[in-house]
Amino acid sequence: MTERFSDVTFRRGIIAVSPIVVFLLVYLVTSVAIGDFYKMPLSVALLISSVWAAFTMKGVSLSERIETFSKGAGSSNVLYMIWIFILAGAFAAVAKKTGAVEATVDLTLGILPASLIVPGLFVATCFISMAIGTSVGTVVAITPLAVDMAAGTGAPVPFYVAIVLGGAFFGDNLSFISDTTIAATRTQGCDMRHKFIANLQIVLPAALIALALYCIFAPEIGHVEIGGDAPGWLVIPYLVVIVLALFGINVTVVLLVGIVSAIVAGLILGNSLMDIFSMAGEGIESVGGLIVITLLAAGMLGMIKSTGGIGFILKMVSRNIGTSRGAQLSIVLLVGIVNLCTANNTVAIITVGSLAKKIASEYKIAPRKAASLLDTGSCIVQALIPYGAQTLMAASLAGISPVAPWQYLFYPQILIVCLAVSILVVRKNKRSSIA
């Protein structure tokens, strides 16, 4: 079903986006009210809001409403993410149970002084994410290490997971091969190099401040216990994943090769093939809840789009622009709100890209700046929402609540301030419309 209500009335538009409000009320407000974010499952909140979304779809049969939900849940982007979740779960389980993660953590803790473990993890994650161009791939590769590092140092697991998430989005925002960078530059018609320079001026200060805060607020670490039981060569499966990712290989191929290398390592250690398959099966089953959440969220958002909700949001945010600052703010709000609705920063950029280009052209905002605003605004929202693919994956691998890392997400929180400063400091430039 296509979006039939692209020019909906205000009342109808409010109704179209009401499932988001229902979700926030059921999940966030309930969790805050009872003081425990573990009590209200995301899946239940999404199910309730999905039922409400179906109820608000007027003029269509129940079967059409179910079809709309199913098309949203079964889109190629969603199924691609699910493939990544499944492969990541299998790799993480086999690598962990055969000792690959333990060996890599031992190696890392053995090399890094205790005082540099936290800042070193953040810098390494930033670099890897920027090199491989995918925050999801970075989260998959680094989170198991971060969890074991937390166990080895006695620090809170959410703290280390937040470091990984922050570094993953730093690199994803800047990488030349990131899908968000490609989407932002293509929709705004600018060169990647120019967008990188404009983007760096916003995100580098935020990263440096976050790095300083991670140094200051890092849990006090004394002697780091290193197990030493796992053979050092077991780091190979993990190194294979990182090296292949650095070469820009598709994340599904990277994970498949990583699984094969972990299986070979397990066989060398004397595990039977059936035992290893059981490990992989447990890993796949462990992401079952994550897959359910992804399908429910995608289906609900598909219904919101079909009733004109996304179009309504775009119309309301963009209608009252008066200055260049207001135009830049509207671009950020547009991509942020749509990202809040779609839980996918690339989709959000593509959705508002053409409108953002019109706004940028009218108010003489350089295409490189518009692309930077789109990418940065979407990454901030994607990093902070508890139902984003990256946070869900990290939380699943770490065995924590998706909202647990929020208080430690220094980088995206600081990035909000840096982005605001970049909007407020507007310099008149005759060449402002040049990419």
Solvent accessible surface area in square Angstrom, and as a share of the most:
residue,aa,sasa,rsa
1,M,70,0.31
2,T,109,0.63
3,E,51,0.23
4,R,112,0.41
5,F,55,0.23
6,S,83,0.53
7,D,116,0.60
8,V,13,0.08
9,T,92,0.53
10,F,127,0.53
11,R,176,0.64
12,R,39,0.14
13,G,0,0.00
14,I,81,0.41
15,I,43,0.22
16,A,2,0.01
17,V,21,0.12
18,S,20,0.13
19,P,1,0.01
20,I,19,0.10
21,V,79,0.46
22,V,30,0.17
23,F,5,0.02
24,L,53,0.26
25,L,97,0.48
26,V,28,0.16
27,Y,3,0.01
28,L,59,0.29
29,V,80,0.46
30,T,44,0.26
31,S,0,0.00
32,V,102,0.59
33,A,83,0.65
34,I,92,0.47
35,G,66,0.64
36,D,44,0.23
37,F,67,0.28
38,Y,145,0.55
39,K,138,0.58
40,M,37,0.16
41,P,66,0.41
42,L,9,0.04
43,S,34,0.22
44,V,61,0.35
45,A,0,0.00
46,L,1,0.01
47,L,95,0.47
48,I,75,0.38
49,S,0,0.00
50,S,8,0.05
51,V,94,0.54
52,W,95,0.33
53,A,1,0.01
54,A,23,0.18
55,F,116,0.48
56,T,7,0.04
57,M,1,0.00
58,K,111,0.47
59,G,83,0.79
60,V,20,0.12
61,S,57,0.37
62,L,123,0.61
63,S,76,0.49
64,E,69,0.31
65,R,48,0.17
66,I,99,0.50
67,E,85,0.38
68,T,7,0.04
69,F,47,0.19
70,S,56,0.36
71,K,109,0.46
72,G,16,0.16
73,A,10,0.08
74,G,38,0.37
75,S,44,0.28
76,S,92,0.59
77,N,82,0.42
78,V,11,0.06
79,L,84,0.42
80,Y,92,0.35
81,M,35,0.16
82,I,18,0.09
83,W,153,0.54
84,I,8,0.04
85,F,0,0.00
86,I,46,0.23
87,L,17,0.09
88,A,0,0.00
89,G,2,0.02
90,A,5,0.04
91,F,5,0.02
92,A,13,0.10
93,A,16,0.12
94,V,0,0.00
95,A,1,0.01
96,K,114,0.48
97,K,109,0.46
98,T,6,0.04
99,G,10,0.09
100,A,0,0.00
101,V,6,0.04
102,E,65,0.29
103,A,4,0.03
104,T,9,0.05
105,V,7,0.04
106,D,21,0.11
107,L,89,0.44
108,T,37,0.22
109,L,10,0.05
110,G,52,0.50
111,I,123,0.62
112,L,48,0.24
113,P,75,0.47
114,A,34,0.26
115,S,93,0.60
116,L,88,0.44
117,I,0,0.00
118,V,2,0.01
119,P,13,0.08
120,G,22,0.21
121,L,12,0.06
122,F,4,0.02
123,V,78,0.45
124,A,45,0.35
125,T,0,0.00
126,C,11,0.07
127,F,122,0.51
128,I,17,0.09
129,S,0,0.00
130,M,64,0.29
131,A,33,0.25
132,I,11,0.06
133,G,5,0.05
134,T,38,0.22
135,S,3,0.02
136,V,19,0.11
137,G,8,0.08
138,T,0,0.00
139,V,0,0.00
140,V,3,0.01
141,A,4,0.03
142,I,7,0.04
143,T,0,0.00
144,P,17,0.11
145,L,15,0.07
146,A,0,0.00
147,V,29,0.17
148,D,29,0.15
149,M,4,0.02
150,A,1,0.01
151,A,83,0.64
152,G,22,0.21
153,T,22,0.13
154,G,69,0.67
155,A,9,0.07
156,P,62,0.39
157,V,39,0.22
158,P,27,0.17
159,F,4,0.02
160,Y,0,0.00
161,V,0,0.00
162,A,0,0.00
163,I,0,0.00
164,V,0,0.00
165,L,0,0.00
166,G,0,0.00
167,G,0,0.00
168,A,0,0.00
169,F,2,0.01
170,F,16,0.07
171,G,0,0.00
172,D,4,0.02
173,N,0,0.00
174,L,3,0.01
175,S,1,0.01
176,F,93,0.39
177,I,88,0.45
178,S,0,0.00
179,D,78,0.40
180,T,1,0.00
181,T,2,0.01
182,I,62,0.31
183,A,9,0.07
184,A,0,0.00
185,T,5,0.03
186,R,191,0.70
187,T,35,0.20
188,Q,3,0.02
189,G,53,0.51
190,C,16,0.10
191,D,69,0.36
192,M,60,0.27
193,R,138,0.50
194,H,57,0.25
195,K,1,0.01
196,F,45,0.19
197,I,83,0.42
198,A,11,0.08
199,N,0,0.00
200,L,53,0.27
201,Q,131,0.58
202,I,5,0.02
203,V,0,0.00
204,L,71,0.35
205,P,56,0.35
206,A,0,0.00
207,A,8,0.06
208,L,103,0.51
209,I,83,0.42
210,A,0,0.00
211,L,43,0.22
212,A,49,0.38
213,L,46,0.23
214,Y,0,0.00
215,C,66,0.40
216,I,123,0.63
217,F,122,0.51
218,A,29,0.22
219,P,37,0.23
220,E,175,0.79
221,I,31,0.16
222,G,57,0.54
223,H,156,0.70
224,V,16,0.09
225,E,119,0.53
226,I,75,0.38
227,G,53,0.50
228,G,58,0.55
229,D,126,0.65
230,A,19,0.15
231,P,51,0.32
232,G,55,0.53
233,W,96,0.34
234,L,2,0.01
235,V,15,0.08
236,I,91,0.46
237,P,2,0.01
238,Y,9,0.03
239,L,82,0.41
240,V,38,0.22
241,V,4,0.02
242,I,23,0.12
243,V,71,0.41
244,L,47,0.23
245,A,13,0.10
246,L,65,0.32
247,F,158,0.66
248,G,42,0.40
249,I,71,0.36
250,N,74,0.38
251,V,23,0.13
252,T,25,0.15
253,V,69,0.40
254,V,3,0.02
255,L,2,0.01
256,L,92,0.46
257,V,58,0.33
258,G,0,0.00
259,I,19,0.10
260,V,87,0.50
261,S,22,0.14
262,A,0,0.00
263,I,31,0.16
264,V,73,0.42
265,A,5,0.04
266,G,0,0.00
267,L,80,0.40
268,I,117,0.59
269,L,75,0.37
270,G,65,0.63
271,N,43,0.22
272,S,55,0.35
273,L,81,0.40
274,M,134,0.60
275,D,75,0.39
276,I,0,0.00
277,F,97,0.40
278,S,62,0.40
279,M,24,0.11
280,A,15,0.11
281,G,27,0.26
282,E,89,0.40
283,G,3,0.03
284,I,68,0.35
285,E,135,0.61
286,S,76,0.49
287,V,1,0.00
288,G,29,0.28
289,G,47,0.45
290,L,9,0.05
291,I,30,0.15
292,V,72,0.42
293,I,22,0.11
294,T,11,0.06
295,L,59,0.29
296,L,27,0.13
297,A,8,0.06
298,A,16,0.13
299,G,0,0.00
300,M,8,0.03
301,L,17,0.09
302,G,18,0.17
303,M,4,0.02
304,I,2,0.01
305,K,107,0.45
306,S,5,0.03
307,T,4,0.02
308,G,0,0.00
309,G,0,0.00
310,I,8,0.04
311,G,18,0.17
312,F,12,0.05
313,I,16,0.08
314,L,27,0.14
315,K,97,0.41
316,M,48,0.22
317,V,31,0.18
318,S,25,0.16
319,R,145,0.53
320,N,124,0.64
321,I,32,0.16
322,G,63,0.61
323,T,82,0.47
324,S,34,0.22
325,R,116,0.42
326,G,25,0.24
327,A,0,0.00
328,Q,8,0.03
329,L,89,0.44
330,S,5,0.03
331,I,0,0.00
332,V,22,0.13
333,L,79,0.39
334,L,0,0.00
335,V,0,0.00
336,G,10,0.10
337,I,52,0.27
338,V,0,0.00
339,N,0,0.00
340,L,55,0.27
341,C,1,0.01
342,T,30,0.18
343,A,11,0.09
344,N,28,0.14
345,N,8,0.04
346,T,23,0.13
347,V,43,0.25
348,A,0,0.00
349,I,0,0.00
350,I,105,0.53
351,T,43,0.25
352,V,0,0.00
353,G,0,0.00
354,S,75,0.48
355,L,46,0.23
356,A,0,0.00
357,K,96,0.41
358,K,140,0.59
359,I,11,0.05
360,A,5,0.04
361,S,83,0.54
362,E,125,0.56
363,Y,53,0.20
364,K,141,0.60
365,I,9,0.05
366,A,9,0.07
367,P,26,0.17
368,R,71,0.26
369,K,41,0.17
370,A,0,0.00
371,A,0,0.00
372,S,0,0.00
373,L,0,0.00
374,L,0,0.00
375,D,0,0.00
376,T,0,0.00
377,G,2,0.02
378,S,0,0.00
379,C,2,0.01
380,I,13,0.07
381,V,31,0.18
382,Q,2,0.01
383,A,1,0.01
384,L,30,0.15
385,I,10,0.05
386,P,18,0.12
387,Y,18,0.07
388,G,0,0.00
389,A,9,0.07
390,Q,9,0.04
391,T,6,0.03
392,L,9,0.04
393,M,0,0.00
394,A,0,0.00
395,A,4,0.03
396,S,41,0.27
397,L,37,0.19
398,A,16,0.12
399,G,69,0.66
400,I,30,0.15
401,S,7,0.05
402,P,26,0.17
403,V,25,0.14
404,A,18,0.14
405,P,1,0.01
406,W,124,0.44
407,Q,119,0.53
408,Y,47,0.18
409,L,5,0.02
410,F,33,0.14
411,Y,2,0.01
412,P,1,0.01
413,Q,51,0.23
414,I,25,0.13
415,L,3,0.02
416,I,81,0.41
417,V,94,0.54
418,C,18,0.11
419,L,7,0.04
420,A,46,0.36
421,V,78,0.45
422,S,21,0.14
423,I,12,0.06
424,L,109,0.54
425,V,83,0.48
426,V,50,0.29
427,R,199,0.73
428,K,205,0.87
429,N,77,0.39
430,K,209,0.89
431,R,155,0.57
432,S,21,0.13
433,S,69,0.45
434,I,84,0.43
435,A,27,0.21
